[in-house]
Amino acid sequence: MTLDAMDWVWKHSQSKGNTRVALLYMADQVRTSAAEARLGRPELMAAMNATKNTVRDAIADALELGELEIVQPSAGRRAALYRLPGAVGYSRKGSDVDPLENGRGSKVDPLRGKAPSGRGSDVDPLESVEGQVSTPRGSKVDPLPHPSKTLASSEPEKLDGFQICQPLVQAMTEAGITVSWSMKAADWLDIATVVQRAGVPAMVAFARDAKAAAKQKPRYATFFLRGGWRGLPPAASVPPPRATPAGKRPHCGHPDCDPITRTREIENDRGLRNLHPCPDCHPTAKGQAA
């Protein structure tokens, strides 16, 4: 059970840094098919050689990624019971082997990189086994690889999600909403669907309001996906901007006014914000916006 859980963390977890260390230690303590382990904060602090705040942040990151669940919270002297949902029912199959084993199943010395069988063949412990892509020594690794690199060729429809979301990533960053975009391929597809349906301006506007209302600063793009992006209406329901003559007015410079569509989010009497033609760029629209 332990090896299967750890294998899942090594090969499928999106976590990084202290969060990955915490998940690896939890996976090492798994003893049931439910991928559950009962651990206390002091035990994690000792295992990670980290402070209480570091452990707390690591657990919070794992929970937000959806790679950790609290089955039973801590109570008194009883430690909390955690579950690794991705490792439930997971088992190493086919060519998946222990990362410290070579392609023929013999153990590899992680310090020398040689198999003890006496064959004398050098094996890089950071390279994958036969049939998988290996990383050459000294090469740089992209911290946010394109999800299509990990998808099977039988699912070509998933290859466009990452590219479709790039205008949104840029717009969010330009709006000062800096979050981590490290997530699963399925999340990229969900966000790409919203981009195509609701449009980037509406998604950025929603994220700006959600960030302002959040008690803690959002750290992952999935916060907005699960918090309301999926429910945004289609962009077709937004009234198109009025046509402007050849000598159109210059952009008003308002931060909420899109320089291309000349539309702005305006709050109505019920406190709801909707897109309308900018009343400064379209003076005839002032009465409608009011």
Secondary structure as UniProt FT lines:
FT   HELIX           2..12
FT   HELIX           17..28
FT   TURN            33..34
FT   STRAND          36..39
FT   HELIX           41..48
FT   HELIX           52..65
FT   STRAND          69..72
FT   TURN            76..77
FT   STRAND          80..83
FT   HELIX           85..87
FT   TURN            88..89
FT   TURN            94..95
FT   TURN            99..100
FT   TURN            103..104
FT   TURN            110..112
FT   TURN            116..119
FT   TURN            125..126
FT   TURN            130..131
FT   TURN            137..138
FT   HELIX           147..150
FT   TURN            153..154
FT   HELIX           156..160
FT   HELIX           161..164
FT   HELIX           166..174
FT   TURN            175..176
FT   HELIX           185..198
FT   HELIX           200..213
FT   HELIX           222..227
FT   HELIX           229..231
FT   HELIX           235..237
FT   TURN            246..247
FT   TURN            255..256
FT   TURN            259..261
FT   STRAND          263..267
FT   TURN            269..270
FT   STRAND          273..277
FT   TURN            279..281
FT   HELIX           283..285
FT   HELIX           286..289
//
